[in-house]
Amino acid sequence: MLIIDVKNTESIDRALKRFKRKFESTGTMKQLRKRKNFTKPSVQKRNVRLKAAYKNTKFGSLD
């Protein structure tokens, strides 16, 4: 849980900016997106291998 202490002299915009920065640094949205679409580890490994093979054929022979 994120806690942002707002001082009496601080504007709401400034506090909201601090909240957004803190929220982004925790990586909550990345984690939510990752959990939303679960892929099996074997499928992830296969995708990595396919991507590497594609890059190798596309950019491998730069002579």
OpenMM code with the backbone's topology and positions (N, CA, C; nanometers):
from openmm import Vec3, app, unit

residues = "MET LEU ILE ILE ASP VAL LYS ASN THR GLU SER ILE ASP ARG ALA LEU LYS ARG PHE LYS ARG LYS PHE GLU SER THR GLY THR MET LYS GLN LEU ARG LYS ARG LYS ASN PHE THR LYS PRO SER VAL GLN LYS ARG ASN VAL ARG LEU LYS ALA ALA TYR LYS ASN THR LYS PHE GLY SER LEU ASP".split()
positions = [
    Vec3(0.0842, -0.1165, 0.0000),
    Vec3(0.0000, 0.0000, 0.0000),
    Vec3(0.0894, 0.1238, 0.0000),
    Vec3(0.0572, 0.2166, -0.0848),
    Vec3(0.1331, 0.3402, -0.0944),
    Vec3(0.0766, 0.4450, 0.0011),
    Vec3(0.1654, 0.5071, 0.0732),
    Vec3(0.1250, 0.6127, 0.1653),
    Vec3(0.2001, 0.7389, 0.1270),
    Vec3(0.1258, 0.8454, 0.1024),
    Vec3(0.1831, 0.9745, 0.0680),
    Vec3(0.1397, 1.0739, 0.1744),
    Vec3(0.2363, 1.1309, 0.2441),
    Vec3(0.2047, 1.2320, 0.3448),
    Vec3(0.1936, 1.3678, 0.2766),
    Vec3(0.0769, 1.4284, 0.2874),
    Vec3(0.0536, 1.5585, 0.2268),
    Vec3(0.0658, 1.6639, 0.3351),
    Vec3(0.1537, 1.7595, 0.3129),
    Vec3(0.1731, 1.8674, 0.4095),
    Vec3(0.0674, 1.9756, 0.3877),
    Vec3(0.0464, 2.0569, 0.4866),
    Vec3(-0.0561, 2.1618, 0.4778),
    Vec3(-0.0248, 2.2628, 0.3687),
    Vec3(0.1020, 2.2924, 0.3485),
    Vec3(0.1401, 2.3933, 0.2498),
    Vec3(0.1561, 2.3357, 0.1097),
    Vec3(0.1473, 2.2042, 0.0975),
    Vec3(0.1703, 2.1400, -0.0318),
    Vec3(0.0414, 2.1355, -0.1141),
    Vec3(0.0547, 2.1613, -0.2430),
    Vec3(-0.0638, 2.1582, -0.3293),
    Vec3(-0.0989, 2.0135, -0.3633),
    Vec3(-0.2229, 1.9942, -0.4031),
    Vec3(-0.2717, 1.8613, -0.4391),
    Vec3(-0.2003, 1.8103, -0.5643),
    Vec3(-0.1736, 1.9016, -0.6576),
    Vec3(-0.1045, 1.8615, -0.7799),
    Vec3(0.0338, 1.8054, -0.7506),
    Vec3(0.1030, 1.8692, -0.6599),
    Vec3(0.2372, 1.8240, -0.6224),
    Vec3(0.2308, 1.6861, -0.5541),
    Vec3(0.1342, 1.6683, -0.4646),
    Vec3(0.1174, 1.5401, -0.3964),
    Vec3(0.0783, 1.4306, -0.4952),
    Vec3(-0.0065, 1.4632, -0.5912),
    Vec3(-0.0474, 1.3672, -0.6923),
    Vec3(0.0707, 1.3267, -0.7799),
    Vec3(0.1559, 1.4234, -0.8099),
    Vec3(0.2760, 1.3942, -0.8879),
    Vec3(0.3687, 1.2996, -0.8110),
    Vec3(0.3840, 1.3221, -0.6810),
    Vec3(0.4662, 1.2321, -0.5993),
    Vec3(0.4059, 1.0927, -0.5935),
    Vec3(0.2721, 1.0865, -0.5831),
    Vec3(0.2043, 0.9574, -0.5806),
    Vec3(0.2268, 0.8816, -0.7100),
    Vec3(0.2097, 0.9503, -0.8235),
    Vec3(0.2283, 0.8853, -0.9531),
    Vec3(0.3709, 0.8347, -0.9692),
    Vec3(0.4686, 0.9122, -0.9261),
    Vec3(0.6090, 0.8720, -0.9361),
    Vec3(0.6359, 0.7499, -0.8495),
    Vec3(0.5824, 0.7492, -0.7294),
    Vec3(0.6011, 0.6363, -0.6385),
    Vec3(0.5301, 0.5114, -0.6910),
    Vec3(0.4105, 0.5296, -0.7450),
    Vec3(0.3332, 0.4192, -0.8013),
    Vec3(0.4070, 0.3570, -0.9186),
    Vec3(0.4648, 0.4400, -1.0036),
    Vec3(0.5386, 0.3908, -1.1200),
    Vec3(0.6641, 0.3158, -1.0771),
    Vec3(0.7311, 0.3629, -0.9742),
    Vec3(0.8559, 0.2996, -0.9317),
    Vec3(0.8328, 0.1643, -0.8645),
    Vec3(0.7147, 0.1411, -0.8107),
    Vec3(0.6883, 0.0118, -0.7471),
    Vec3(0.6643, -0.0980, -0.8488),
    Vec3(0.6261, -0.0623, -0.9726),
    Vec3(0.6041, -0.1620, -1.0761),
    Vec3(0.4726, -0.2358, -1.0626),
    Vec3(0.3747, -0.1742, -1.0019),
    Vec3(0.2459, -0.2384, -0.9794),
    Vec3(0.1735, -0.2684, -1.1103),
    Vec3(0.1746, -0.1740, -1.2036),
    Vec3(0.1041, -0.1949, -1.3297),
    Vec3(0.1690, -0.3056, -1.4120),
    Vec3(0.3006, -0.3124, -1.4121),
    Vec3(0.3687, -0.4197, -1.4839),
    Vec3(0.3286, -0.5550, -1.4277),
    Vec3(0.3237, -0.5630, -1.2968),
    Vec3(0.2875, -0.6884, -1.2310),
    Vec3(0.1421, -0.7269, -1.2631),
    Vec3(0.0520, -0.6291, -1.2626),
    Vec3(-0.0880, -0.6577, -1.2946),
    Vec3(-0.1035, -0.7063, -1.4377),
    Vec3(-0.0351, -0.6422, -1.5306),
    Vec3(-0.0439, -0.6840, -1.6704),
    Vec3(0.0153, -0.8224, -1.6904),
    Vec3(0.1220, -0.8512, -1.6185),
    Vec3(0.1853, -0.9819, -1.6305),
    Vec3(0.0939, -1.0912, -1.5743),
    Vec3(0.0280, -1.0637, -1.4642),
    Vec3(-0.0600, -1.1632, -1.4030),
    Vec3(-0.1902, -1.1818, -1.4809),
    Vec3(-0.2304, -1.0797, -1.5547),
    Vec3(-0.3559, -1.0874, -1.6290),
    Vec3(-0.3489, -1.1949, -1.7372),
    Vec3(-0.2383, -1.2019, -1.8071),
    Vec3(-0.2203, -1.2978, -1.9149),
    Vec3(-0.1111, -1.3963, -1.8765),
    Vec3(-0.1485, -1.5049, -1.8128),
    Vec3(-0.0500, -1.6039, -1.7703),
    Vec3(-0.0075, -1.6882, -1.8891),
    Vec3(0.1233, -1.7045, -1.9034),
    Vec3(0.1770, -1.7960, -2.0039),
    Vec3(0.2667, -1.8959, -1.9339),
    Vec3(0.2582, -2.0186, -1.9786),
    Vec3(0.3379, -2.1231, -1.9165),
    Vec3(0.4863, -2.0959, -1.9402),
    Vec3(0.5715, -2.1393, -1.8476),
    Vec3(0.7159, -2.1168, -1.8659),
    Vec3(0.7700, -2.1800, -1.9940),
    Vec3(0.7166, -2.2954, -2.0330),
    Vec3(0.7651, -2.3594, -2.1548),
    Vec3(0.7309, -2.2745, -2.2771),
    Vec3(0.6155, -2.2100, -2.2754),
    Vec3(0.5761, -2.1242, -2.3864),
    Vec3(0.6637, -1.9984, -2.3892),
    Vec3(0.6956, -1.9450, -2.2736),
    Vec3(0.7836, -1.8288, -2.2671),
    Vec3(0.9211, -1.8617, -2.3236),
    Vec3(0.9748, -1.9783, -2.2855),
    Vec3(1.1055, -2.0188, -2.3370),
    Vec3(1.1012, -2.0368, -2.4886),
    Vec3(0.9937, -2.0956, -2.5386),
    Vec3(0.9800, -2.1158, -2.6822),
    Vec3(0.9747, -1.9818, -2.7550),
    Vec3(0.9011, -1.8862, -2.6994),
    Vec3(0.8927, -1.7539, -2.7608),
    Vec3(1.0282, -1.6844, -2.7626),
    Vec3(1.1054, -1.7004, -2.6558),
    Vec3(1.2386, -1.6405, -2.6508),
    Vec3(1.3276, -1.7020, -2.7578),
    Vec3(1.3215, -1.8345, -2.7718),
    Vec3(1.4028, -1.9023, -2.8732),
    Vec3(1.3624, -1.8608, -3.0144),
    Vec3(1.2314, -1.8513, -3.0394),
    Vec3(1.1853, -1.8097, -3.1712),
    Vec3(1.2271, -1.6664, -3.2029),
    Vec3(1.2189, -1.5806, -3.1044),
    Vec3(1.2589, -1.4420, -3.1233),
    Vec3(1.4084, -1.4315, -3.1521),
    Vec3(1.4885, -1.5111, -3.0797),
    Vec3(1.6331, -1.5105, -3.1018),
    Vec3(1.6670, -1.5634, -3.2405),
    Vec3(1.5974, -1.6671, -3.2854),
    Vec3(1.6219, -1.7224, -3.4178),
    Vec3(1.5848, -1.6205, -3.5257),
    Vec3(1.4749, -1.5504, -3.5065),
    Vec3(1.4338, -1.4479, -3.6020),
    Vec3(1.5378, -1.3364, -3.6102),
    Vec3(1.5835, -1.2888, -3.4948),
    Vec3(1.6847, -1.1831, -3.4931),
    Vec3(1.8130, -1.2302, -3.5580),
    Vec3(1.8484, -1.3578, -3.5378),
    Vec3(1.9705, -1.4098, -3.5966),
    Vec3(1.9605, -1.4138, -3.7480),
    Vec3(1.8454, -1.4549, -3.8008),
    Vec3(1.8310, -1.4576, -3.9463),
    Vec3(1.8210, -1.3163, -4.0035),
    Vec3(1.7614, -1.2269, -3.9310),
    Vec3(1.7423, -1.0904, -3.9810),
    Vec3(1.8708, -1.0078, -3.9725),
    Vec3(1.9410, -1.0189, -3.8594),
    Vec3(2.0565, -0.9342, -3.8360),
    Vec3(2.1868, -1.0115, -3.8175),
    Vec3(2.1835, -1.1414, -3.8325),
    Vec3(2.3006, -1.2233, -3.8033),
    Vec3(2.4161, -1.2059, -3.8995),
    Vec3(2.3876, -1.1933, -4.0281),
    Vec3(2.4947, -1.1869, -4.1270),
    Vec3(2.5112, -1.0440, -4.1773),
    Vec3(2.5576, -0.9569, -4.0903),
    Vec3(2.5825, -0.8172, -4.1285),
    Vec3(2.7292, -0.8002, -4.1657),
    Vec3(2.7659, -0.8495, -4.2807),
    Vec3(2.9053, -0.8388, -4.3258),
    Vec3(2.9259, -0.7215, -4.4158),
] * unit.nanometer
topology = app.Topology()
chain = topology.addChain("A")
for resn in residues:
    res = topology.addResidue(resn, chain)
    for name in ("N", "CA", "C"):
        topology.addAtom(name, app.Element.getBySymbol(name[0]), res)
